Amino acid sequence: MLSSIQIKDFAIIDHIELELEAGMTALTGETGAGKSILVDALMFVTGTRAGTDIIRHGCDKAEVSASFTLTRNPLSENWFKEQDIAHDGECVLRRLMSRDGRSRAWVNGQAMPVQALRQLGETLVDVHGQMEYQSLMRRSAQRELLDQHGNNAEILARVADSWSSLKSLLTQRDETQRSAADRNERLSLLRYQLSELDTLAPQADELAGLTAERQLHAHSGKLAQGVRQLAEILREDDTHTAEQVMSRAVTVARQLVTIDTRMTGTLQLLEEALIACREAADGVQRYESELDADPARQEWVEQRLAALETAARKHRTTVDALPQVQESCRAEVMRLESLEFTLEQLNMQIESASKRFAADCKKLSDARKVAATALSERVSSLMQGLGMPGGRLVIQINALSEGDASSHGADEVEFMVSANPGQPLKPLAKVASGGELSRISLSIQVAAVESVPCPTLVFDEVDAGVGGGVAEMVGRQLRTLGERAQVLCVTHLPQVASQAHAQVRVTKLTDGKHTRTALEILNHAARIEEIARMLGGTQVSDTARSHAAEMLAGAAVSPSRKKARR
């Protein structure tokens, strides 16, 4: 449960700290004092999206911290295990929103992405707003609430998985059938293209080799002339060749070594140079003997390059990519040739997947019917306890046509309501009275949260549109919820506030320049004054005080001695 919350520079709140206990706590105060801002701050620190507009005017950042005890909260325990974070039975959330739009969050001192914070927050706090019934008008929301009440998450996951498999197979079949529609024409074209490519037989990296060979053929004359010059210089000149010069140099050096051994190094270098010169001369002779201009080969190279470039343009690709195009054509031909067999296989797989999906939908439908009966009975009982004698809710589970089934199953869920005895059932969306909608919505919310293991429940003016004895019934119901979970209730109704175990007064203060919100946890005497104000307005009479005291006594609310610190 929520044990404390600290809020700094959030909306019109400058700095507030509030300690809370189990049971039902009513948040009361004048309209606009900031009661719902407390709910907004709690939602912010548990991961709800927010913008820079939450930052108090003139401040650089807003900060909210909240401490929770994790007793009997297996969902939170699992989250901490998955994140490998120690907690010792306590969870401390902290979140900042900077003026530059950056939001940072921490869990027990460890930095955490806001998405992970939101996942944890969903296991700690469940918020119900005064306009909750608007979402309940949507059949999708009704279906989700019923599945949540029936704990159908596991079977829903199986239905979604089988639907995904079936949809994938259906998509494959559609694509295959579209291919089959022009199969013969396309197969003929592909076979012709493949025949051309097979005849051409493009090779990987062939372009580079042919381009280099073309370059060689283009300069064959210059090459022959240069090689002849080298041969003459190195070995074939009639006067002095390089080989003759080097040979004479070696001879002279050998004579000098016999006189002075210091010439030995020079002799070795000259001998090595002579060997290199002879090898070079041999290499030039071999190259010249192999250098033979071949016009036929040159013409073949040009034709080969032209054929490759033409094929590349035809297939709108590069020459180097032609081998891949060839293999793609071959694979497509094989696929189209085996298309009839593929269709037969797909149809068999679709039949099997359809049976699996139908079986999963049947299990989900059966589970929904069981949950619908239990939830209908519970909500009907709550409606009658909220001043709607004879009121009842019937949750109808209607089968969808095969083509309308989806990942949510093959059912259409609709909440049907009769607000008074003798009235026919009508869709919830067509209930006209705002007060009736509020009470029906509250009954549904109460019944729903009873099946959710969330230790802190927040009701933000869910009693809007009711009053008198019905308001007292609403308060009693919220107090009953407070016996099994922590309940925070923002309310304007004294009948509801008097039923709370504890009460916090929210006050807006201003000095003409700045406005701020203050909190005060009320003792018994202060509660009498606050409830009397709620009963009688700004002028509190002794009669109102007496009535307030009777209301508190009737609810048997123990005085709270908690302290709130600004």
C-alpha positions as CSV (number, residue, x, y, z in Angstrom):
1,M,0.0,0.0,0.0
2,L,1.0,3.7,-0.3
3,S,2.6,4.7,3.0
4,S,3.8,8.2,2.0
5,I,4.1,10.7,-0.8
6,Q,6.2,13.8,-1.2
7,I,5.4,16.4,-3.9
8,K,7.5,19.4,-4.8
9,D,6.8,22.1,-7.4
10,F,4.0,20.1,-9.0
11,A,1.1,22.2,-10.5
12,I,0.2,24.6,-7.7
13,I,1.8,22.4,-5.0
14,D,5.1,23.9,-3.7
15,H,6.1,21.2,-1.2
16,I,3.9,18.7,0.5
17,E,4.5,15.5,2.4
18,L,1.7,13.1,3.4
19,E,1.7,9.9,5.4
20,L,-1.0,7.4,4.8
21,E,-2.3,4.2,6.4
22,A,-4.5,1.3,5.4
23,G,-8.3,1.6,5.1
24,M,-10.3,4.3,3.3
25,T,-9.0,7.9,3.3
26,A,-11.2,10.7,2.0
27,L,-9.6,13.7,0.3
28,T,-11.9,16.7,0.7
29,G,-11.8,20.4,0.2
30,E,-13.2,23.3,-1.9
31,T,-13.5,23.0,-5.6
32,G,-10.2,23.9,-7.2
33,A,-8.2,23.3,-4.0
34,G,-6.1,20.7,-5.7
35,K,-7.6,17.4,-4.6
36,S,-7.3,15.8,-8.0
37,I,-3.8,17.2,-8.3
38,L,-2.8,14.7,-5.6
39,V,-4.1,11.9,-7.8
40,D,-2.3,13.4,-10.8
41,A,1.0,13.4,-8.8
42,L,0.5,9.8,-7.8
43,M,-0.2,8.8,-11.4
44,F,3.0,10.8,-12.5
45,V,5.2,9.0,-10.0
46,T,3.9,5.6,-11.1
47,G,4.7,6.2,-14.7
48,T,1.8,8.0,-16.4
49,R,2.8,10.2,-19.4
50,A,3.2,13.9,-18.5
51,G,4.4,17.1,-20.0
52,T,6.2,20.2,-18.7
53,D,2.9,21.8,-17.9
54,I,2.9,19.9,-14.6
55,I,5.9,22.0,-13.4
56,R,4.9,24.8,-10.9
57,H,5.2,28.3,-12.5
58,G,8.6,29.8,-12.0
59,C,10.3,26.5,-11.2
60,D,12.8,24.4,-13.2
61,K,11.5,20.9,-12.4
62,A,8.7,19.0,-10.7
63,E,9.5,16.1,-8.3
64,V,7.3,13.4,-6.8
65,S,8.4,10.6,-4.5
66,A,6.2,7.8,-3.1
67,S,6.9,4.9,-0.7
68,F,4.9,1.7,-0.8
69,T,4.9,-1.4,1.4
70,L,4.9,-4.6,-0.6
71,T,3.0,-6.9,1.8
72,R,0.9,-9.5,-0.1
73,N,1.6,-8.0,-3.5
74,P,2.9,-10.9,-5.7
75,L,2.8,-8.9,-8.9
76,S,5.1,-6.3,-7.5
77,E,7.4,-9.0,-6.1
78,N,7.6,-10.6,-9.5
79,W,8.6,-7.3,-11.1
80,F,11.4,-6.8,-8.6
81,K,12.7,-10.3,-9.3
82,E,12.6,-9.7,-13.0
83,Q,14.5,-6.4,-12.6
84,D,16.9,-8.0,-10.0
85,I,16.3,-5.1,-7.5
86,A,16.3,-5.6,-3.8
87,H,13.4,-4.1,-1.8
88,D,13.2,-5.5,1.8
89,G,9.4,-5.1,1.7
90,E,9.5,-1.4,0.7
91,C,9.4,0.3,-2.7
92,V,10.4,3.9,-3.1
93,L,9.6,5.6,-6.4
94,R,11.0,8.9,-7.5
95,R,10.4,10.8,-10.7
96,L,11.5,14.2,-12.0
97,M,10.3,16.3,-14.9
98,S,12.6,19.0,-16.1
99,R,11.7,22.2,-17.9
100,D,13.5,20.9,-21.0
101,G,11.0,18.0,-21.2
102,R,13.4,15.3,-19.9
103,S,11.8,12.8,-17.4
104,R,13.9,10.7,-15.1
105,A,12.8,7.9,-12.7
106,W,14.3,5.8,-9.9
107,V,13.1,2.7,-8.1
108,N,14.8,2.1,-4.7
109,G,17.6,4.4,-5.9
110,Q,18.2,2.7,-9.2
111,A,17.6,4.6,-12.4
112,M,14.7,3.1,-14.4
113,P,13.1,3.8,-17.8
114,V,9.6,5.3,-17.5
115,Q,8.1,2.4,-19.3
116,A,9.4,0.0,-16.7
117,L,8.2,2.4,-14.0
118,R,4.7,2.3,-15.5
119,Q,4.7,-1.5,-15.4
120,L,5.6,-1.5,-11.7
121,G,3.0,1.3,-11.1
122,E,0.2,-0.8,-12.5
123,T,0.9,-3.4,-9.8
124,L,0.8,-0.8,-7.0
125,V,-2.0,1.6,-7.8
126,D,-5.4,1.3,-9.7
127,V,-7.0,4.7,-10.5
128,H,-10.7,5.1,-11.3
129,G,-11.9,8.5,-12.5
130,Q,-15.3,10.2,-12.4
131,M,-15.5,9.8,-16.2
132,E,-14.6,6.1,-16.1
133,Y,-18.1,5.2,-17.3
134,Q,-17.3,6.9,-20.7
135,S,-14.7,4.2,-21.5
136,L,-17.2,1.6,-20.3
137,M,-19.5,2.7,-23.2
138,R,-17.1,1.0,-25.6
139,R,-17.7,-2.7,-26.1
140,S,-13.9,-3.3,-26.4
141,A,-13.5,-1.9,-22.8
142,Q,-16.4,-4.1,-21.6
143,R,-14.7,-7.1,-23.1
144,E,-11.3,-6.2,-21.5
145,L,-13.0,-5.7,-18.1
146,L,-14.7,-9.1,-18.3
147,D,-11.5,-10.8,-19.3
148,Q,-9.7,-9.1,-16.5
149,H,-12.4,-10.2,-14.0
150,G,-12.2,-13.8,-15.3
151,N,-8.4,-13.9,-15.2
152,N,-8.4,-14.9,-18.9
153,A,-4.9,-13.6,-19.7
154,E,-3.5,-17.1,-20.4
155,I,-6.2,-18.3,-22.7
156,L,-6.3,-14.8,-24.4
157,A,-2.6,-15.2,-25.1
158,R,-3.2,-18.6,-26.7
159,V,-6.1,-17.2,-28.8
160,A,-3.8,-14.3,-30.0
161,D,-1.0,-16.7,-30.9
162,S,-3.3,-19.1,-32.8
163,W,-4.9,-16.1,-34.6
164,S,-1.5,-14.8,-35.5
165,S,-0.5,-18.2,-37.0
166,L,-3.7,-18.5,-38.9
167,K,-3.5,-14.9,-40.3
168,S,0.1,-15.5,-41.4
169,L,-1.0,-18.6,-43.3
170,L,-4.0,-16.9,-44.9
171,T,-1.7,-14.0,-46.0
172,Q,0.7,-16.6,-47.6
173,R,-2.1,-18.3,-49.4
174,D,-3.4,-15.0,-50.7
175,E,0.0,-14.1,-52.1
176,T,0.4,-17.6,-53.5
177,Q,-3.0,-17.4,-55.2
178,R,-2.2,-14.0,-56.6
179,S,1.0,-15.5,-58.0
180,A,-1.0,-18.3,-59.5
181,A,-3.3,-16.0,-61.3
182,D,-0.6,-15.0,-63.8
183,R,1.6,-18.0,-63.2
184,N,1.8,-19.3,-66.8
185,E,2.6,-16.0,-68.3
186,R,5.2,-15.1,-65.7
187,L,6.7,-18.6,-65.8
188,S,7.1,-18.4,-69.5
189,L,8.9,-15.0,-69.2
190,L,11.1,-16.2,-66.3
191,R,12.1,-19.4,-68.2
192,Y,13.1,-17.2,-71.3
193,Q,15.1,-14.8,-69.1
194,L,16.8,-17.7,-67.3
195,S,17.7,-19.4,-70.6
196,E,19.4,-16.1,-71.7
197,L,21.3,-15.9,-68.4
198,D,22.3,-19.5,-68.5
199,T,23.6,-19.1,-72.0
200,L,25.5,-15.9,-71.0
201,A,26.7,-17.7,-67.8
202,P,27.9,-14.5,-66.0
203,Q,30.7,-15.2,-63.4
204,A,31.3,-13.4,-60.1
205,D,33.9,-10.6,-60.5
206,E,34.1,-11.2,-64.3
207,L,33.8,-7.6,-65.1
208,A,37.1,-6.6,-63.4
209,G,39.1,-9.2,-65.3
210,L,37.6,-8.4,-68.7
211,T,38.1,-4.7,-68.1
212,A,41.7,-5.3,-67.3
213,E,42.2,-7.4,-70.4
214,R,40.6,-4.8,-72.6
215,Q,43.0,-2.3,-71.2
216,L,45.9,-4.6,-72.1
217,H,44.7,-5.1,-75.7
218,A,44.2,-1.4,-76.1
219,H,47.9,-0.7,-75.3
220,S,49.5,-3.8,-76.8
221,G,51.6,-1.8,-79.3
222,K,53.1,0.4,-76.6
223,L,53.8,-2.7,-74.5
224,A,55.7,-4.4,-77.3
225,Q,57.8,-1.3,-78.0
226,G,58.7,-0.9,-74.3
227,V,59.6,-4.5,-73.8
228,R,61.9,-4.4,-76.9
229,Q,63.7,-1.4,-75.5
230,L,64.2,-3.2,-72.1
231,A,65.5,-6.3,-73.8
232,E,68.1,-4.3,-75.7
233,I,69.2,-2.3,-72.7
234,L,69.6,-5.3,-70.5
235,R,71.1,-7.9,-72.8
236,E,70.9,-7.4,-76.6
237,D,72.6,-4.0,-77.3
238,D,75.6,-4.4,-79.7
239,T,77.9,-2.1,-77.6
240,H,77.2,-2.0,-73.8
241,T,74.3,-3.8,-72.2
242,A,73.4,-3.5,-68.6
243,E,74.4,-7.1,-68.0
244,Q,77.9,-6.6,-69.5
245,V,78.5,-3.4,-67.4
246,M,77.5,-5.2,-64.2
247,S,79.7,-8.2,-65.1
248,R,82.8,-6.0,-65.6
249,A,82.1,-4.2,-62.4
250,V,82.0,-7.5,-60.5
251,T,85.3,-8.5,-62.1
252,V,87.0,-5.3,-61.0
253,A,85.6,-5.6,-57.5
254,R,86.9,-9.1,-57.1
255,Q,90.4,-7.9,-57.9
256,L,90.2,-5.1,-55.4
257,V,89.1,-7.5,-52.6
258,T,92.3,-9.5,-53.0
259,I,94.1,-6.2,-52.1
260,D,91.7,-4.8,-49.5
261,T,89.0,-6.9,-47.8
262,R,87.0,-3.8,-47.0
263,M,85.6,-4.0,-50.5
264,T,84.0,-7.3,-49.7
265,G,80.6,-5.7,-48.9
266,T,80.6,-3.8,-52.2
267,L,81.5,-7.0,-54.1
268,Q,78.5,-8.8,-52.6
269,L,76.1,-5.9,-53.6
270,L,77.5,-5.9,-57.1
271,E,77.1,-9.7,-57.4
272,E,73.5,-9.5,-56.2
273,A,72.8,-6.7,-58.7
274,L,74.3,-8.8,-61.5
275,I,72.1,-11.8,-60.6
276,A,69.0,-9.5,-60.4
277,C,69.9,-7.9,-63.8
278,R,70.2,-11.4,-65.4
279,E,66.8,-12.5,-63.9
280,A,65.2,-9.3,-65.2
281,A,66.6,-9.8,-68.6
282,D,65.3,-13.4,-68.6
283,G,61.9,-12.2,-67.5
284,V,61.7,-9.5,-70.2
285,Q,62.6,-12.2,-72.8
286,R,59.8,-14.5,-71.6
287,Y,57.3,-11.7,-71.5
288,E,58.2,-10.6,-75.0
289,S,57.9,-14.1,-76.3
290,E,54.4,-14.4,-74.8
291,L,53.3,-10.9,-75.9
292,D,51.3,-11.7,-79.0
293,A,48.5,-9.4,-80.2
294,D,45.4,-11.5,-80.7
295,P,42.7,-9.5,-82.6
296,A,40.3,-12.4,-82.2
297,R,40.7,-12.4,-78.5
298,Q,40.4,-8.7,-78.3
299,E,37.1,-8.8,-80.3
300,W,35.8,-11.6,-78.0
301,V,36.5,-9.5,-75.0
302,E,34.7,-6.5,-76.4
303,Q,31.7,-8.7,-77.4
304,R,31.6,-10.3,-73.9
305,L,31.6,-7.0,-72.2
306,A,28.9,-5.6,-74.4
307,A,26.7,-8.7,-73.8
308,L,27.1,-8.4,-70.0
309,E,26.3,-4.7,-70.0
310,T,23.2,-5.3,-72.2
311,A,22.0,-8.0,-69.8
312,A,22.6,-5.7,-66.8
313,R,20.6,-2.9,-68.4
314,K,17.8,-5.3,-69.3
315,H,17.5,-6.5,-65.7
316,R,18.1,-3.1,-64.3
317,T,21.1,-4.1,-62.3
318,T,24.9,-4.1,-62.4
319,V,27.1,-6.6,-64.3
320,D,28.5,-7.9,-61.0
321,A,25.0,-8.6,-59.7
322,L,24.0,-10.7,-62.8
323,P,24.8,-14.0,-61.1
324,Q,22.4,-13.2,-58.2
325,V,19.7,-12.2,-60.8
326,Q,20.3,-15.6,-62.5
327,E,19.8,-17.5,-59.2
328,S,16.8,-15.4,-58.3
329,C,15.2,-16.3,-61.6
330,R,16.0,-20.0,-61.1
331,A,14.4,-19.9,-57.6
332,E,11.3,-18.1,-58.8
333,V,10.9,-20.6,-61.7
334,M,11.2,-23.5,-59.2
335,R,8.6,-21.8,-56.9
336,L,6.1,-21.3,-59.6
337,E,6.6,-24.8,-60.9
338,S,5.8,-26.1,-57.5
339,L,3.0,-23.6,-56.8
340,E,0.1,-26.1,-57.0
341,F,1.9,-28.3,-54.4
342,T,2.5,-25.2,-52.2
343,L,-1.2,-24.2,-52.3
344,E,-2.2,-27.7,-51.3
345,Q,0.2,-27.6,-48.4
346,L,-1.0,-24.2,-47.3
347,N,-4.7,-25.3,-47.4
348,M,-3.9,-28.2,-45.2
349,Q,-2.0,-26.0,-42.7
350,I,-4.8,-23.4,-42.7
351,E,-7.4,-26.1,-42.0
352,S,-5.3,-27.3,-39.0
353,A,-4.7,-23.7,-37.8
354,S,-8.4,-22.9,-38.1
355,K,-9.3,-25.9,-35.9
356,R,-6.8,-24.8,-33.3
357,F,-8.0,-21.2,-33.4
358,A,-11.7,-22.3,-33.1
359,A,-10.8,-24.6,-30.2
360,D,-9.0,-21.8,-28.4
361,C,-11.9,-19.4,-29.1
362,K,-14.3,-22.0,-27.7
363,K,-12.3,-22.2,-24.4
364,L,-12.2,-18.4,-24.2
365,S,-15.9,-18.1,-24.8
366,D,-16.7,-20.7,-22.1
367,A,-14.4,-18.9,-19.7
368,R,-16.1,-15.6,-20.5
369,K,-19.6,-17.0,-19.9
370,V,-18.5,-18.2,-16.5
371,A,-17.0,-14.9,-15.7
372,A,-20.0,-13.0,-17.1
373,T,-22.4,-14.9,-14.8
374,A,-20.3,-14.1,-11.7
375,L,-19.7,-10.5,-12.6
376,S,-23.3,-9.9,-13.6
377,E,-24.5,-11.2,-10.3
378,R,-22.0,-9.2,-8.3
379,V,-22.7,-5.9,-10.2
380,S,-26.4,-6.4,-9.9
381,S,-26.0,-6.9,-6.1
382,L,-23.9,-3.7,-5.8
383,M,-26.4,-1.7,-8.0
384,Q,-29.2,-2.7,-5.6
385,G,-27.1,-1.6,-2.7
386,L,-26.5,1.8,-4.3
387,G,-30.2,2.8,-4.4
388,M,-31.2,0.9,-7.6
389,P,-33.7,-1.7,-6.3
390,G,-34.4,-4.2,-9.0
391,G,-31.5,-2.9,-11.0
392,R,-29.5,-5.6,-12.8
393,L,-26.6,-6.1,-15.2
394,V,-26.6,-8.9,-17.7
395,I,-23.4,-9.5,-19.7
396,Q,-24.3,-10.9,-23.1
397,I,-21.7,-13.1,-24.9
398,N,-22.7,-13.2,-28.6
399,A,-20.8,-15.3,-31.2
400,L,-19.2,-13.4,-34.0
401,S,-19.3,-14.7,-37.6
402,E,-16.2,-16.6,-38.7
403,G,-15.0,-13.6,-40.7
404,D,-15.2,-11.2,-37.8
405,A,-13.2,-13.3,-35.3
406,S,-9.9,-11.7,-34.3
407,S,-7.0,-12.0,-31.9
408,H,-9.6,-11.1,-29.1
409,G,-11.6,-14.2,-29.9
410,A,-14.9,-14.9,-31.6
411,D,-17.2,-13.2,-29.1
412,E,-18.9,-9.9,-28.9
413,V,-19.3,-8.7,-25.3
414,E,-22.0,-6.3,-24.4
415,F,-23.1,-5.0,-21.0
416,M,-27.0,-4.9,-20.8
417,V,-28.6,-2.9,-18.0
418,S,-32.0,-2.5,-16.4
419,A,-31.9,0.4,-13.9
420,N,-35.4,-0.2,-12.4
421,P,-37.8,-3.1,-11.9
422,G,-39.9,-4.0,-14.9
423,Q,-37.6,-2.1,-17.3
424,P,-36.2,-4.1,-20.2
425,L,-32.5,-4.6,-20.6
426,K,-30.7,-1.9,-22.6
427,P,-27.1,-1.5,-23.7
428,L,-25.1,0.4,-21.1
429,A,-24.4,3.1,-23.7
430,K,-28.1,3.9,-23.9
431,V,-28.7,4.4,-20.2
432,A,-29.9,8.0,-20.1
433,S,-29.5,9.2,-16.5
434,G,-26.1,10.5,-15.5
435,G,-26.7,9.5,-11.9
436,E,-27.7,6.0,-13.0
437,L,-24.6,5.8,-15.1
438,S,-22.4,6.9,-12.2
439,R,-23.8,4.3,-9.9
440,I,-23.7,1.5,-12.5
441,S,-20.1,2.5,-13.4
442,L,-19.1,2.5,-9.7
443,S,-20.7,-0.9,-9.2
444,I,-18.8,-2.3,-12.2
445,Q,-15.6,-0.7,-11.0
446,V,-16.0,-2.0,-7.5
447,A,-16.8,-5.5,-8.8
448,A,-13.8,-5.4,-11.1
449,V,-11.2,-4.2,-8.5
450,E,-12.3,-7.0,-6.2
451,S,-10.7,-9.4,-8.6
452,V,-7.5,-7.4,-9.1
453,P,-4.7,-7.9,-6.5
454,C,-3.8,-4.2,-6.4
455,P,-3.3,-2.9,-2.8
456,T,-4.0,0.8,-3.4
457,L,-7.3,1.9,-5.1
458,V,-7.9,5.5,-6.0
459,F,-11.4,6.8,-6.8
460,D,-11.4,10.4,-8.2
461,E,-14.9,11.8,-7.7
462,V,-16.6,8.6,-8.8
463,D,-19.6,9.6,-6.7
464,A,-20.4,12.5,-9.1
465,G,-24.1,12.6,-10.0
466,V,-25.4,11.0,-6.8
467,G,-26.5,12.4,-3.4
468,G,-28.5,11.8,-0.3
469,G,-29.0,8.2,0.8
470,V,-27.4,6.9,-2.4
471,A,-24.2,8.8,-1.6
472,E,-24.1,7.2,1.9
473,M,-24.4,3.8,0.2
474,V,-21.5,4.7,-2.1
475,G,-19.5,5.6,0.9
476,R,-20.3,2.4,2.7
477,Q,-19.3,0.4,-0.4
478,L,-16.0,2.2,-0.6
479,R,-15.4,1.7,3.2
480,T,-16.0,-2.0,2.6
481,L,-13.4,-2.0,-0.1
482,G,-11.1,-0.3,2.4
483,E,-11.3,-3.3,4.6
484,R,-9.4,-5.4,2.0
485,A,-7.3,-2.7,0.3
486,Q,-6.1,0.8,0.8
487,V,-8.7,3.2,-0.7
488,L,-8.1,6.9,-1.5
489,C,-11.3,8.7,-2.5
490,V,-11.5,12.3,-3.7
491,T,-15.1,13.4,-2.9
492,H,-17.3,16.4,-2.5
493,L,-20.0,14.5,-0.6
494,P,-20.2,14.5,3.2
495,Q,-22.0,11.2,3.1
496,V,-19.0,9.6,1.4
497,A,-16.4,11.4,3.5
498,S,-18.0,10.4,6.8
499,Q,-17.6,6.7,5.9
500,A,-13.8,7.0,5.5
501,H,-11.4,5.7,8.2
502,A,-9.4,8.9,7.8
503,Q,-9.8,12.3,6.1
504,V,-7.4,14.7,4.5
505,R,-8.4,18.3,3.9
506,V,-6.9,20.0,0.8
507,T,-6.8,23.8,1.0
508,K,-5.7,26.3,-1.6
509,L,-3.8,29.3,0.0
510,T,-2.7,32.6,-1.7
511,D,-1.0,35.7,-0.6
512,G,-2.1,37.6,-3.7
513,K,1.2,36.8,-5.6
514,H,1.6,33.1,-5.2
515,T,-0.9,30.2,-4.9
516,R,-0.1,26.9,-3.2
517,T,-1.9,23.8,-1.9
518,A,-1.8,22.7,1.7
519,L,-2.8,19.4,3.3
520,E,-4.1,18.6,6.7
521,I,-4.9,15.2,8.1
522,L,-7.9,15.8,10.3
523,N,-8.5,14.6,13.8
524,H,-12.0,13.8,15.0
525,A,-12.9,17.4,15.9
526,A,-11.5,18.8,12.6
527,R,-13.4,16.1,10.7
528,I,-16.7,17.3,12.3
529,E,-15.9,20.8,11.1
530,E,-15.0,19.8,7.6
531,I,-18.0,17.5,7.1
532,A,-20.2,20.3,8.6
533,R,-18.8,22.6,6.0
534,M,-19.5,20.1,3.3
535,L,-23.1,19.9,4.6
536,G,-23.8,23.6,5.1
537,G,-21.4,25.6,3.1
538,T,-19.1,28.4,4.3
539,Q,-21.4,29.3,7.3
540,V,-21.2,26.3,9.6
541,S,-24.0,26.0,12.1
542,D,-24.2,24.0,15.2
543,T,-26.9,21.9,13.6
544,A,-24.5,21.0,10.8
545,R,-21.9,20.1,13.4
546,S,-24.3,17.9,15.2
547,H,-25.3,16.2,12.0
548,A,-21.7,15.7,11.0
549,A,-20.9,14.2,14.4
550,E,-23.8,11.8,14.0
551,M,-22.6,10.8,10.6
552,L,-19.2,10.0,11.9
553,A,-20.5,8.1,14.9
554,G,-22.7,6.1,12.6
555,A,-19.8,5.2,10.4
556,A,-17.7,4.3,13.5
557,V,-14.7,6.1,12.2
558,S,-11.7,6.0,14.6
559,P,-10.0,9.4,14.9
560,S,-6.8,9.6,13.0
561,R,-3.7,10.9,14.6
562,K,-1.5,10.9,11.5
563,K,0.4,14.1,10.7
564,A,0.8,15.8,7.4
565,R,3.8,18.1,7.0
566,R,4.1,20.9,4.5
